[in-house]
C-alpha cells in the first residue's frame, strides 16, 4: 500500500475523518498558508502592474514638448492709490447688489470690509462661502 501525504488525506472527504486532531490542524495550517501565499503573490503582481502602467502613462504625459521658459516680465510700476470716491462707489454698488439679493431690505445692511479674492476657488471653497453667507442671512 502506498503511503499518502497529509495533504492528500486532508483533501479527500472520506479520509479526513480518520485524521487525528493534530493532523487536521496541520492540514488546515498548510491550506491557510498556501491560500495567503497565493493571495499576496497575486496582490504583488497587481501592484507591479499598476506601477508599470503608472510609469508608462506618466512617461507619455511628460514627453510633450515643454514650452521654452519666457523671459521674466519687467516689474510693473507701483499702482497709484485710487481716490476714496472710487472705493465709496464700489462699496455702494456691492451694497446695492447685496440688498437686491436679500430682497430689497437694505435698512440693516452694513458693509464693513470688502476683500478682493483672486485665483481659482474649488467647489468646496465656493460651497463654504455660500454656507457662511446663508448663516448671516438669519
DRENSEZA-762356 format. One line per 2 residues: number of its first residue (from 1); their letters; for each residue x, y, z of C-alpha. Coordinates in nm, 2 decimals, always signed. Layout:
N
NUM) A) X/Y/Z  ...
This chain:
138
1) XX) +0.00/+0.00/+0.00  +0.13/+0.34/-0.09
3) XX) +0.16/+0.59/+0.19  -0.04/+0.91/+0.11
5) XX) +0.08/+1.25/+0.21  -0.10/+1.45/+0.47
7) XX) -0.25/+1.69/+0.21  -0.38/+1.40/+0.00
9) XX) -0.56/+1.27/+0.31  -0.68/+1.62/+0.40
11) XX) -0.82/+1.68/+0.06  -1.02/+1.36/+0.05
13) XX) -1.36/+1.39/+0.22  -1.36/+1.01/+0.30
15) XX) -1.03/+1.01/+0.48  -1.04/+1.34/+0.66
17) XX) -1.25/+1.19/+0.94  -0.97/+0.93/+1.01
19) XX) -0.71/+1.20/+1.08  -0.62/+1.30/+1.43
21) XX) -0.68/+1.65/+1.57  -0.31/+1.74/+1.52
23) XX) -0.31/+1.62/+1.16  -0.63/+1.82/+1.09
25) XX) -0.48/+2.13/+1.24  -0.15/+2.08/+1.04
27) XX) -0.35/+2.04/+0.72  -0.56/+2.35/+0.80
29) XX) -0.25/+2.55/+0.86  -0.08/+2.44/+0.54
31) XX) -0.40/+2.52/+0.35  -0.42/+2.86/+0.51
33) XX) -0.05/+2.94/+0.43  -0.10/+2.83/+0.07
35) XX) -0.41/+3.05/+0.04  -0.24/+3.35/+0.19
37) XX) +0.07/+3.29/-0.02  -0.13/+3.28/-0.34
39) XX) -0.34/+3.59/-0.24  -0.03/+3.80/-0.16
41) XX) +0.15/+3.68/-0.47  -0.14/+3.80/-0.69
43) XX) -0.16/+4.13/-0.50  +0.21/+4.19/-0.55
45) XX) +0.17/+4.11/-0.92  -0.12/+4.36/-0.95
47) XX) +0.08/+4.62/-0.76  +0.38/+4.57/-1.00
49) XX) +0.14/+4.60/-1.30  +0.00/+4.93/-1.16
51) XX) +0.34/+5.07/-1.10  +0.45/+4.98/-1.46
53) XX) +0.13/+5.13/-1.60  +0.18/+5.45/-1.40
55) XX) +0.53/+5.48/-1.53  +0.42/+5.42/-1.89
57) XX) +0.13/+5.66/-1.88  +0.33/+5.91/-1.68
59) XX) +0.61/+5.90/-1.93  +0.37/+5.97/-2.22
61) XX) +0.25/+6.28/-2.05  +0.60/+6.40/-1.98
63) XX) +0.71/+6.35/-2.34  +0.51/+6.65/-2.46
65) XX) +0.75/+6.93/-2.56  +0.77/+7.19/-2.29
67) XX) +0.75/+7.55/-2.39  +1.06/+7.75/-2.36
69) XX) +1.07/+7.95/-2.04  +0.95/+8.30/-2.11
71) XX) +1.16/+8.59/-2.01  +1.06/+8.73/-1.67
73) XX) +0.84/+9.04/-1.73  +0.97/+9.37/-1.61
75) XX) +0.83/+9.47/-1.27  +0.53/+9.69/-1.31
77) XX) +0.53/+10.03/-1.17  +0.35/+10.06/-0.84
79) XX) -0.02/+10.13/-0.89  -0.14/+10.47/-0.77
81) XX) -0.38/+10.47/-0.49  -0.73/+10.52/-0.62
83) XX) -0.92/+10.81/-0.48  -1.16/+10.74/-0.20
85) XX) -1.46/+10.83/-0.42  -1.39/+10.52/-0.64
87) XX) -1.38/+10.30/-0.32  -1.70/+10.45/-0.20
89) XX) -1.88/+10.39/-0.53  -1.76/+10.03/-0.53
91) XX) -1.89/+9.98/-0.18  -2.22/+10.14/-0.28
93) XX) -2.25/+9.91/-0.58  -2.17/+9.60/-0.38
95) XX) -2.41/+9.71/-0.10  -2.69/+9.76/-0.36
97) XX) -2.62/+9.41/-0.51  -2.64/+9.25/-0.16
99) XX) -2.96/+9.44/-0.09  -3.11/+9.33/-0.41
101) XX) -3.02/+8.97/-0.33  -3.17/+9.00/+0.01
103) XX) -3.50/+9.11/-0.13  -3.47/+9.49/-0.11
105) XX) -3.43/+9.51/+0.27  -3.12/+9.74/+0.29
107) XX) -3.21/+9.91/+0.62  -2.99/+9.70/+0.84
109) XX) -2.72/+9.63/+0.58  -2.37/+9.75/+0.67
111) XX) -2.07/+9.67/+0.46  -1.77/+9.66/+0.69
113) XX) -1.50/+9.52/+0.47  -1.46/+9.43/+0.11
115) XX) -1.18/+9.19/+0.02  -1.09/+9.10/-0.33
117) XX) -1.05/+8.73/-0.39  -0.80/+8.62/-0.66
119) XX) -0.73/+8.29/-0.81  -0.95/+7.99/-0.87
121) XX) -1.17/+7.85/-0.60  -1.25/+7.49/-0.56
123) XX) -1.61/+7.38/-0.54  -1.56/+7.31/-0.17
125) XX) -1.44/+7.67/-0.11  -1.74/+7.81/-0.30
127) XX) -1.98/+7.59/-0.11  -1.82/+7.70/+0.22
129) XX) -1.85/+8.07/+0.13  -2.22/+8.02/+0.03
131) XX) -2.29/+7.84/+0.35  -2.14/+8.12/+0.55
133) XX) -2.34/+8.37/+0.36  -2.66/+8.17/+0.43
135) XX) -2.59/+8.17/+0.80  -2.55/+8.55/+0.80
137) XX) -2.90/+8.60/+0.65  -3.07/+8.48/+0.96
